[in-house]
Amino acid sequence: MKNKQLLLNLIIVGMTLGTNWAIRGQFGHEQGAAWAGAVGALVIILLSGRVDWNSKLFKATMAAAIGWGLGGLMSYGVVVGYGRGTDFVNVYYGLLMLFVIGGLYGFVGGGLFGLVLVDSKAKKVNWLSLFTGSVASAIVCYFFIIIEWEWFMTPPRSEVWAACLGVGAFLLWFTKHYDFSSALRVAVFSGLGGGFGFAFGDFLQVLGNVSGISFNFWNVMEYSLGFFGGLGMAYGTFTSSWESSDQLQTKSSNLIPILFVVLFIPFVVWDQTFSIEKIQGIYAKLLSGDVTEIAWIIKIGVLALILLNTAFFVINYHFRKPNELVQYSNKEVKTFFFSHFALYTLFSLLITGALISTYRIEQYLYLVNLIVILIVIPKLQPVFSPVGENKNWGRNFVLLLLIIAVLAFIAINTHGEMPGMQRRFEF
């Protein structure tokens, strides 16, 4: 029964991050990834049932948003094209590089999330040291890998992945050096899940395109990254040993995380996505006549929703708290989770025009996922099942590389040349 409950919890987290990562496809870049990562962290806190983690609601969410969002700086469009190739070397290379990119998404996002959970007065995380070390490591890695050695992953696109690799490397050292083993476990499994999910998602996209079915299979790839990344982050969390941390947080320390999650990230999404020109371009294809007024209504309406949402949470989760030390109830955590999830879904429906047209079928699957998650979560129970240290990392990693090789072999035998196909190596 315990294993069944744990599996259900893992699946719900996977569905949550998977859905939000698919939604992220409409917004892209670091801001879209940050919002998705935030919702993934929220559902884990909700399912944990831990009172001490409730008080870290906004700090943990902000950390996950920053970690997952950092990966949004990386370019992967050409790498996805390698997976559409017809020879094993290029396709295997493409899937492996997607494993690296997805792994960096998950490793940094899961690691920062885990560090907030483990942070306490008894075992403090030196955030300044982590920040300065990460920045220095990112610069050094980028300089040597890209500028000095010219080890390009995806020419001629951006090679910021090398900077993200530097951040991940320092995070690995930091968690090992200061013995934050639980945070490291979350990072590792989140990274493995995100990496496999991205490679497997590109494989699914190729098969989907070969099938001829009219569907957004790029979105399937995005969902796969989020689903397996969420599955890994949840597994790392629920199978680690966690000591009790501080029950209460100060109001002053919570204000910036609240504003970062409910105002800053949504505002950047609005600013970068909801331009009048873009909205007009989408709705002009769906409606007859001048759509300028509609575009302005959507643009201003979305901003109003962000400001109203911010006001609600700042007032109720900050100013109305009577004491300097604050705690959030399970109901408050659930309210914030569903609100943040639903708002992201609504923005996706608005920017695609799916509220007035059914041309984007996948948009309604987001609603189906949201409804299923809403129904299932009240029936779930918190389950922690700590396991010992895994001593078979090398063997498991090699097995994963072999699985990706099998996917590459299957992919190249399903099609000839495809649109969007890219070559990294010429023979």
C-alpha positions as a Python dict, from the first residue, in 0.01 Angstrom:
ca = {
    (1, 'M'): (0, 0, 0),
    (2, 'K'): (283, 238, 89),
    (3, 'N'): (458, 181, -243),
    (4, 'K'): (130, 232, -430),
    (5, 'Q'): (70, 563, -252),
    (6, 'L'): (426, 674, -325),
    (7, 'L'): (384, 586, -692),
    (8, 'L'): (61, 785, -713),
    (9, 'N'): (232, 1085, -554),
    (10, 'L'): (517, 1060, -802),
    (11, 'I'): (279, 1040, -1099),
    (12, 'I'): (82, 1345, -982),
    (13, 'V'): (402, 1548, -947),
    (14, 'G'): (511, 1428, -1291),
    (15, 'M'): (175, 1525, -1441),
    (16, 'T'): (193, 1866, -1275),
    (17, 'L'): (539, 1960, -1393),
    (18, 'G'): (474, 1792, -1728),
    (19, 'T'): (163, 2000, -1788),
    (20, 'N'): (328, 2322, -1680),
    (21, 'W'): (635, 2249, -1891),
    (22, 'A'): (409, 2190, -2190),
    (23, 'I'): (239, 2523, -2113),
    (24, 'R'): (584, 2674, -2097),
    (25, 'G'): (607, 2605, -2470),
    (26, 'Q'): (388, 2910, -2530),
    (27, 'F'): (616, 3139, -2329),
    (28, 'G'): (962, 2989, -2357),
    (29, 'H'): (1294, 3105, -2223),
    (30, 'E'): (1382, 3139, -1857),
    (31, 'Q'): (1059, 3305, -1743),
    (32, 'G'): (839, 3023, -1876),
    (33, 'A'): (1066, 2756, -1730),
    (34, 'A'): (1072, 2936, -1395),
    (35, 'W'): (692, 2939, -1367),
    (36, 'A'): (675, 2568, -1450),
    (37, 'G'): (949, 2483, -1198),
    (38, 'A'): (768, 2684, -932),
    (39, 'V'): (446, 2485, -974),
    (40, 'G'): (642, 2159, -964),
    (41, 'A'): (793, 2259, -629),
    (42, 'L'): (453, 2364, -495),
    (43, 'V'): (291, 2027, -554),
    (44, 'I'): (576, 1846, -378),
    (45, 'I'): (540, 2070, -73),
    (46, 'L'): (164, 2014, -79),
    (47, 'L'): (195, 1636, -102),
    (48, 'S'): (467, 1622, 166),
    (49, 'G'): (224, 1719, 441),
    (50, 'R'): (514, 1865, 639),
    (51, 'V'): (430, 2165, 851),
    (52, 'D'): (790, 2285, 858),
    (53, 'W'): (802, 2285, 478),
    (54, 'N'): (478, 2484, 456),
    (55, 'S'): (654, 2776, 618),
    (56, 'K'): (915, 2763, 340),
    (57, 'L'): (643, 2773, 76),
    (58, 'F'): (764, 3080, -112),
    (59, 'K'): (1137, 3036, -51),
    (60, 'A'): (1136, 2680, -183),
    (61, 'T'): (917, 2780, -477),
    (62, 'M'): (1148, 3071, -563),
    (63, 'A'): (1456, 2846, -544),
    (64, 'A'): (1300, 2587, -776),
    (65, 'A'): (1188, 2863, -1013),
    (66, 'I'): (1540, 3007, -1032),
    (67, 'G'): (1699, 2663, -1079),
    (68, 'W'): (1462, 2536, -1347),
    (69, 'G'): (1445, 2882, -1503),
    (70, 'L'): (1823, 2903, -1538),
    (71, 'G'): (1806, 2618, -1788),
    (72, 'G'): (1580, 2834, -2002),
    (73, 'L'): (1892, 3024, -2110),
    (74, 'M'): (2012, 2718, -2304),
    (75, 'S'): (1944, 2679, -2676),
    (76, 'Y'): (1823, 2337, -2791),
    (77, 'G'): (1633, 2389, -3116),
    (78, 'V'): (1917, 2264, -3335),
    (79, 'V'): (1990, 1978, -3096),
    (80, 'V'): (1633, 1859, -3136),
    (81, 'G'): (1697, 1865, -3511),
    (82, 'Y'): (1988, 1624, -3469),
    (83, 'G'): (1737, 1371, -3336),
    (84, 'R'): (1554, 1388, -3670),
    (85, 'G'): (1857, 1262, -3860),
    (86, 'T'): (1904, 941, -4054),
    (87, 'D'): (2241, 823, -3924),
    (88, 'F'): (2312, 677, -3582),
    (89, 'V'): (2601, 906, -3487),
    (90, 'N'): (2412, 1234, -3532),
    (91, 'V'): (2089, 1105, -3377),
    (92, 'Y'): (2264, 948, -3079),
    (93, 'Y'): (2465, 1266, -3031),
    (94, 'G'): (2145, 1473, -3042),
    (95, 'L'): (1965, 1257, -2786),
    (96, 'L'): (2270, 1256, -2559),
    (97, 'M'): (2299, 1634, -2573),
    (98, 'L'): (1929, 1664, -2492),
    (99, 'F'): (2003, 1437, -2196),
    (100, 'V'): (2272, 1686, -2087),
    (101, 'I'): (2045, 1990, -2134),
    (102, 'G'): (1745, 1831, -1962),
    (103, 'G'): (1976, 1701, -1691),
    (104, 'L'): (2102, 2051, -1619),
    (105, 'Y'): (1745, 2180, -1596),
    (106, 'G'): (1659, 1919, -1337),
    (107, 'F'): (1987, 1903, -1146),
    (108, 'V'): (2004, 2276, -1072),
    (109, 'G'): (1629, 2312, -1019),
    (110, 'G'): (1603, 2010, -791),
    (111, 'G'): (1926, 2095, -609),
    (112, 'L'): (1826, 2449, -517),
    (113, 'F'): (1481, 2327, -411),
    (114, 'G'): (1637, 2060, -190),
    (115, 'L'): (1877, 2307, -30),
    (116, 'V'): (1589, 2525, 87),
    (117, 'L'): (1418, 2221, 238),
    (118, 'V'): (1731, 2120, 430),
    (119, 'D'): (1823, 2475, 538),
    (120, 'S'): (1777, 2532, 912),
    (121, 'K'): (1938, 2705, 1209),
    (122, 'A'): (2118, 2382, 1294),
    (123, 'K'): (2248, 2337, 938),
    (124, 'K'): (2257, 2666, 752),
    (125, 'V'): (2310, 2695, 380),
    (126, 'N'): (2558, 2970, 293),
    (127, 'W'): (2360, 3117, 4),
    (128, 'L'): (2615, 3392, -66),
    (129, 'S'): (2891, 3136, -104),
    (130, 'L'): (2669, 2926, -331),
    (131, 'F'): (2582, 3226, -549),
    (132, 'T'): (2935, 3360, -586),
    (133, 'G'): (3080, 3015, -643),
    (134, 'S'): (2815, 2933, -905),
    (135, 'V'): (2879, 3256, -1095),
    (136, 'A'): (3256, 3203, -1089),
    (137, 'S'): (3222, 2840, -1198),
    (138, 'A'): (2984, 2939, -1480),
    (139, 'I'): (3233, 3196, -1612),
    (140, 'V'): (3530, 2960, -1589),
    (141, 'C'): (3349, 2671, -1758),
    (142, 'Y'): (3218, 2891, -2039),
    (143, 'F'): (3560, 3045, -2096),
    (144, 'F'): (3748, 2718, -2126),
    (145, 'I'): (3484, 2499, -2291),
    (146, 'I'): (3352, 2750, -2545),
    (147, 'I'): (3604, 3030, -2590),
    (148, 'E'): (3931, 2848, -2535),
    (149, 'W'): (3865, 2489, -2643),
    (150, 'E'): (3569, 2558, -2876),
    (151, 'W'): (3379, 2247, -2772),
    (152, 'F'): (3054, 2358, -2932),
    (153, 'M'): (2738, 2159, -2871),
    (154, 'T'): (2503, 2336, -3107),
    (155, 'P'): (2676, 2572, -3350),
    (156, 'P'): (2589, 2838, -3453),
    (157, 'R'): (2340, 2876, -3166),
    (158, 'S'): (2412, 3000, -2815),
    (159, 'E'): (2642, 2779, -2607),
    (160, 'V'): (2520, 2899, -2267),
    (161, 'W'): (2480, 2534, -2171),
    (162, 'A'): (2848, 2548, -2072),
    (163, 'A'): (2775, 2821, -1816),
    (164, 'C'): (2485, 2615, -1680),
    (165, 'L'): (2721, 2318, -1662),
    (166, 'G'): (2950, 2530, -1445),
    (167, 'V'): (2661, 2611, -1211),
    (168, 'G'): (2571, 2242, -1189),
    (169, 'A'): (2933, 2144, -1121),
    (170, 'F'): (2964, 2391, -835),
    (171, 'L'): (2628, 2282, -694),
    (172, 'L'): (2751, 1923, -696),
    (173, 'W'): (3067, 2021, -510),
    (174, 'F'): (2874, 2242, -267),
    (175, 'T'): (2623, 1974, -166),
    (176, 'K'): (2896, 1712, -132),
    (177, 'H'): (3138, 1937, 58),
    (178, 'Y'): (2883, 2055, 313),
    (179, 'D'): (2713, 1714, 335),
    (180, 'F'): (2370, 1821, 210),
    (181, 'S'): (2307, 1464, 99),
    (182, 'S'): (1928, 1493, 75),
    (183, 'A'): (1948, 1800, -147),
    (184, 'L'): (2205, 1621, -365),
    (185, 'R'): (1976, 1321, -398),
    (186, 'V'): (1692, 1544, -515),
    (187, 'A'): (1926, 1712, -765),
    (188, 'V'): (2056, 1382, -905),
    (189, 'F'): (1718, 1219, -958),
    (190, 'S'): (1566, 1540, -1089),
    (191, 'G'): (1856, 1569, -1333),
    (192, 'L'): (1827, 1207, -1445),
    (193, 'G'): (1453, 1246, -1492),
    (194, 'G'): (1484, 1573, -1683),
    (195, 'G'): (1765, 1438, -1900),
    (196, 'F'): (1590, 1114, -1989),
    (197, 'G'): (1261, 1297, -2038),
    (198, 'F'): (1412, 1536, -2291),
    (199, 'A'): (1586, 1261, -2491),
    (200, 'F'): (1281, 1034, -2479),
    (201, 'G'): (1057, 1327, -2569),
    (202, 'D'): (1254, 1398, -2887),
    (203, 'F'): (1225, 1029, -2972),
    (204, 'L'): (848, 1049, -2925),
    (205, 'Q'): (836, 1363, -3136),
    (206, 'V'): (1011, 1187, -3425),
    (207, 'L'): (774, 889, -3407),
    (208, 'G'): (477, 1123, -3384),
    (209, 'N'): (579, 1315, -3693),
    (210, 'V'): (640, 990, -3881),
    (211, 'S'): (292, 871, -3787),
    (212, 'G'): (133, 1156, -3981),
    (213, 'I'): (-111, 1231, -3697),
    (214, 'S'): (-205, 1598, -3683),
    (215, 'F'): (-88, 1696, -3336),
    (216, 'N'): (167, 1922, -3169),
    (217, 'F'): (435, 1661, -3102),
    (218, 'W'): (683, 1929, -2999),
    (219, 'N'): (450, 1977, -2703),
    (220, 'V'): (468, 1603, -2635),
    (221, 'M'): (845, 1638, -2607),
    (222, 'E'): (803, 1928, -2363),
    (223, 'Y'): (555, 1729, -2156),
    (224, 'S'): (797, 1436, -2144),
    (225, 'L'): (1078, 1655, -2007),
    (226, 'G'): (852, 1796, -1736),
    (227, 'F'): (688, 1464, -1649),
    (228, 'F'): (1010, 1269, -1596),
    (229, 'G'): (1184, 1570, -1443),
    (230, 'G'): (898, 1606, -1194),
    (231, 'L'): (897, 1232, -1132),
    (232, 'G'): (1269, 1244, -1053),
    (233, 'M'): (1245, 1551, -831),
    (234, 'A'): (959, 1394, -635),
    (235, 'Y'): (1135, 1057, -607),
    (236, 'G'): (1451, 1224, -479),
    (237, 'T'): (1246, 1418, -224),
    (238, 'F'): (1023, 1139, -97),
    (239, 'T'): (1303, 880, -70),
    (240, 'S'): (1546, 1104, 122),
    (241, 'S'): (1586, 1144, 495),
    (242, 'W'): (1499, 1496, 615),
    (243, 'E'): (1551, 1639, 958),
    (244, 'S'): (1292, 1876, 1100),
    (245, 'S'): (1372, 2232, 1007),
    (246, 'D'): (1254, 2565, 1142),
    (247, 'Q'): (879, 2566, 1188),
    (248, 'L'): (835, 2940, 1134),
    (249, 'Q'): (978, 3200, 896),
    (250, 'T'): (988, 3576, 944),
    (251, 'K'): (753, 3797, 744),
    (252, 'S'): (1040, 4016, 631),
    (253, 'S'): (1230, 3720, 482),
    (254, 'N'): (920, 3600, 296),
    (255, 'L'): (822, 3922, 119),
    (256, 'I'): (1082, 3911, -161),
    (257, 'P'): (1013, 3542, -241),
    (258, 'I'): (637, 3615, -254),
    (259, 'L'): (687, 3907, -492),
    (260, 'F'): (936, 3711, -702),
    (261, 'V'): (697, 3420, -756),
    (262, 'V'): (358, 3593, -785),
    (263, 'L'): (462, 3923, -945),
    (264, 'F'): (808, 3924, -1104),
    (265, 'I'): (793, 3595, -1301),
    (266, 'P'): (434, 3650, -1426),
    (267, 'F'): (517, 4011, -1517),
    (268, 'V'): (817, 3902, -1727),
    (269, 'V'): (599, 3639, -1896),
    (270, 'W'): (343, 3911, -1974),
    (271, 'D'): (604, 4158, -2095),
    (272, 'Q'): (783, 3909, -2319),
    (273, 'T'): (477, 3732, -2462),
    (274, 'F'): (164, 3945, -2458),
    (275, 'S'): (266, 4207, -2712),
    (276, 'I'): (-7, 4372, -2918),
    (277, 'E'): (158, 4259, -3241),
    (278, 'K'): (173, 3896, -3132),
    (279, 'I'): (-185, 3889, -3002),
    (280, 'Q'): (-312, 4055, -3320),
    (281, 'G'): (-125, 3805, -3534),
    (282, 'I'): (-286, 3512, -3353),
    (283, 'Y'): (-642, 3642, -3328),
    (284, 'A'): (-648, 3783, -3682),
    (285, 'K'): (-632, 3423, -3804),
    (286, 'L'): (-924, 3323, -3581),
    (287, 'L'): (-1160, 3622, -3610),
    (288, 'S'): (-1277, 3842, -3894),
    (289, 'G'): (-1231, 4217, -3887),
    (290, 'D'): (-1004, 4439, -3682),
    (291, 'V'): (-877, 4264, -3368),
    (292, 'T'): (-683, 4560, -3226),
    (293, 'E'): (-937, 4624, -2951),
    (294, 'I'): (-942, 4257, -2854),
    (295, 'A'): (-562, 4254, -2841),
    (296, 'W'): (-558, 4549, -2602),
    (297, 'I'): (-829, 4393, -2386),
    (298, 'I'): (-624, 4072, -2354),
    (299, 'K'): (-299, 4256, -2288),
    (300, 'I'): (-446, 4483, -2019),
    (301, 'G'): (-666, 4206, -1880),
    (302, 'V'): (-370, 3971, -1826),
    (303, 'L'): (-174, 4246, -1650),
    (304, 'A'): (-478, 4320, -1431),
    (305, 'L'): (-500, 3950, -1339),
    (306, 'I'): (-134, 3950, -1238),
    (307, 'L'): (-176, 4258, -1021),
    (308, 'L'): (-497, 4129, -859),
    (309, 'N'): (-335, 3791, -794),
    (310, 'T'): (-33, 3963, -642),
    (311, 'A'): (-249, 4183, -421),
    (312, 'F'): (-443, 3880, -297),
    (313, 'F'): (-138, 3681, -193),
    (314, 'V'): (64, 3971, -55),
    (315, 'I'): (-229, 4085, 156),
    (316, 'N'): (-343, 3744, 277),
    (317, 'Y'): (-9, 3564, 298),
    (318, 'H'): (192, 3856, 433),
    (319, 'F'): (22, 4166, 568),
    (320, 'R'): (-269, 3988, 736),
    (321, 'K'): (-38, 3757, 925),
    (322, 'P'): (-59, 3897, 1278),
    (323, 'N'): (289, 3797, 1395),
    (324, 'E'): (640, 3850, 1264),
    (325, 'L'): (686, 3472, 1255),
    (326, 'V'): (449, 3318, 1000),
    (327, 'Q'): (326, 2972, 914),
    (328, 'Y'): (106, 2857, 628),
    (329, 'S'): (-166, 2598, 663),
    (330, 'N'): (-218, 2308, 421),
    (331, 'K'): (-523, 2493, 291),
    (332, 'E'): (-312, 2800, 213),
    (333, 'V'): (-52, 2588, 35),
    (334, 'K'): (-326, 2418, -168),
    (335, 'T'): (-487, 2752, -258),
    (336, 'F'): (-159, 2894, -383),
    (337, 'F'): (-75, 2579, -579),
    (338, 'F'): (-405, 2559, -763),
    (339, 'S'): (-414, 2934, -822),
    (340, 'H'): (-64, 2944, -971),
    (341, 'F'): (-132, 2638, -1185),
    (342, 'A'): (-469, 2766, -1309),
    (343, 'L'): (-334, 3113, -1389),
    (344, 'Y'): (-57, 2968, -1606),
    (345, 'T'): (-311, 2750, -1786),
    (346, 'L'): (-538, 3048, -1847),
    (347, 'F'): (-251, 3253, -1991),
    (348, 'S'): (-175, 2967, -2230),
    (349, 'L'): (-538, 2952, -2346),
    (350, 'L'): (-539, 3328, -2400),
    (351, 'I'): (-212, 3358, -2593),
    (352, 'T'): (-303, 3070, -2826),
    (353, 'G'): (-664, 3179, -2880),
    (354, 'A'): (-782, 2840, -2757),
    (355, 'L'): (-1069, 3008, -2570),
    (356, 'I'): (-1237, 3086, -2901),
    (357, 'S'): (-1098, 2818, -3134),
    (358, 'T'): (-1020, 2447, -3115),
    (359, 'Y'): (-727, 2457, -3355),
    (360, 'R'): (-483, 2386, -3068),
    (361, 'I'): (-615, 2057, -2931),
    (362, 'E'): (-330, 2010, -2684),
    (363, 'Q'): (-445, 2317, -2491),
    (364, 'Y'): (-752, 2130, -2368),
    (365, 'L'): (-536, 1845, -2248),
    (366, 'Y'): (-384, 2093, -2003),
    (367, 'L'): (-732, 2142, -1861),
    (368, 'V'): (-784, 1766, -1842),
    (369, 'N'): (-457, 1727, -1652),
    (370, 'L'): (-548, 2011, -1417),
    (371, 'I'): (-890, 1860, -1343),
    (372, 'V'): (-745, 1513, -1282),
    (373, 'I'): (-485, 1658, -1046),
    (374, 'L'): (-753, 1858, -864),
    (375, 'I'): (-959, 1543, -813),
    (376, 'V'): (-676, 1310, -713),
    (377, 'I'): (-469, 1525, -474),
    (378, 'P'): (-726, 1526, -187),
    (379, 'K'): (-718, 1146, -196),
    (380, 'L'): (-341, 1119, -160),
    (381, 'Q'): (-144, 1074, 160),
    (382, 'P'): (207, 1194, 244),
    (383, 'V'): (455, 911, 191),
    (384, 'F'): (826, 920, 269),
    (385, 'S'): (1024, 605, 205),
    (386, 'P'): (1394, 677, 269),
    (387, 'V'): (1637, 443, 98),
    (388, 'G'): (2007, 389, 149),
    (389, 'E'): (2280, 536, -65),
    (390, 'N'): (2280, 403, -420),
    (391, 'K'): (2622, 252, -493),
    (392, 'N'): (2540, 152, -850),
    (393, 'W'): (2544, 498, -1010),
    (394, 'G'): (2804, 401, -1268),
    (395, 'R'): (2618, 90, -1379),
    (396, 'N'): (2283, 270, -1390),
    (397, 'F'): (2431, 557, -1589),
    (398, 'V'): (2578, 319, -1848),
    (399, 'L'): (2241, 143, -1869),
    (400, 'L'): (2074, 478, -1936),
    (401, 'L'): (2323, 553, -2215),
    (402, 'L'): (2243, 214, -2369),
    (403, 'I'): (1869, 283, -2353),
    (404, 'I'): (1921, 615, -2533),
    (405, 'A'): (2131, 430, -2793),
    (406, 'V'): (1840, 191, -2851),
    (407, 'L'): (1605, 487, -2895),
    (408, 'A'): (1843, 637, -3151),
    (409, 'F'): (1864, 308, -3340),
    (410, 'I'): (1485, 273, -3351),
    (411, 'A'): (1441, 636, -3461),
    (412, 'I'): (1673, 617, -3762),
    (413, 'N'): (1490, 309, -3889),
    (414, 'T'): (1148, 474, -3891),
    (415, 'H'): (1198, 747, -4150),
    (416, 'G'): (1403, 906, -4423),
    (417, 'E'): (1500, 1271, -4432),
    (418, 'M'): (1263, 1489, -4229),
    (419, 'P'): (1187, 1863, -4220),
    (420, 'G'): (1398, 2035, -3955),
    (421, 'M'): (1668, 1769, -3969),
    (422, 'Q'): (2014, 1891, -3862),
    (423, 'R'): (2362, 1742, -3888),
    (424, 'R'): (2636, 1800, -3632),
    (425, 'F'): (2885, 1572, -3804),
    (426, 'E'): (2933, 1529, -4176),
    (427, 'F'): (3071, 1205, -4315),
}
